[in-house]
Amino acid sequence: MKNKLLALGIGGTILGILCCFTPFLPIVLTALGLTGLLGVLYNDAVLLPILAAFLILTGYALWRQKKQK
């Protein structure tokens, strides 16, 4: 389970970074035909807390993995 938690944290962090600092999210939403969601999702008030949550999850998974060794 610890590897799954770490993989989820790292994957979410990478996706959060891509969405926050590049135009990745508008490109994906446009390709999916969901451009109406851009006003809601492409907002720092939404993306930065998601990024912070995944960073905390990654840190917790690393701390838990270090503690078990």
JOKATA-V44920 format. One record per residue. N is the residue number from 1. PSI is psi in whole degrees, -180 to 180 (none if undefined). D_CENTER is the distance of its C-alpha to the mean C-alpha in whole Angstrom. Layout:
n={N & N}
psi={PSI & PSI}
d_center={D_CENTER & D_CENTER}
//
This chain:
n={1 & 2 & 3 & 4 & 5 & 6 & 7 & 8 & 9 & 10 & 11 & 12 & 13 & 14 & 15 & 16 & 17 & 18 & 19 & 20 & 21 & 22 & 23 & 24 & 25 & 26 & 27 & 28 & 29 & 30 & 31 & 32 & 33 & 34 & 35 & 36 & 37 & 38 & 39 & 40 & 41 & 42 & 43 & 44 & 45 & 46 & 47 & 48 & 49 & 50 & 51 & 52 & 53 & 54 & 55 & 56 & 57 & 58 & 59 & 60 & 61 & 62 & 63 & 64 & 65 & 66 & 67 & 68 & 69}
psi={-33 & -34 & -35 & -39 & -42 & -41 & -42 & -43 & -45 & -43 & -44 & -38 & -45 & -45 & -40 & -42 & -43 & -41 & -33 & -41 & 2 & 166 & 33 & -45 & -46 & -36 & -46 & -45 & -36 & -41 & -32 & -5 & 26 & 42 & -17 & -20 & -7 & -39 & -29 & -48 & -33 & 65 & 136 & -26 & -19 & -46 & -40 & -41 & -34 & -43 & -43 & -41 & -41 & -33 & -41 & -42 & -42 & -45 & -41 & -43 & -40 & -41 & -42 & -39 & -40 & -37 & -33 & -18 & none}
d_center={19 & 18 & 17 & 15 & 13 & 13 & 12 & 9 & 8 & 8 & 7 & 3 & 4 & 6 & 4 & 3 & 7 & 8 & 8 & 9 & 12 & 13 & 15 & 12 & 11 & 15 & 16 & 15 & 16 & 19 & 20 & 19 & 21 & 19 & 20 & 21 & 17 & 17 & 18 & 16 & 13 & 13 & 14 & 13 & 14 & 11 & 8 & 9 & 9 & 6 & 5 & 8 & 8 & 6 & 8 & 11 & 10 & 10 & 13 & 15 & 15 & 16 & 19 & 20 & 20 & 23 & 24 & 26 & 27}
//
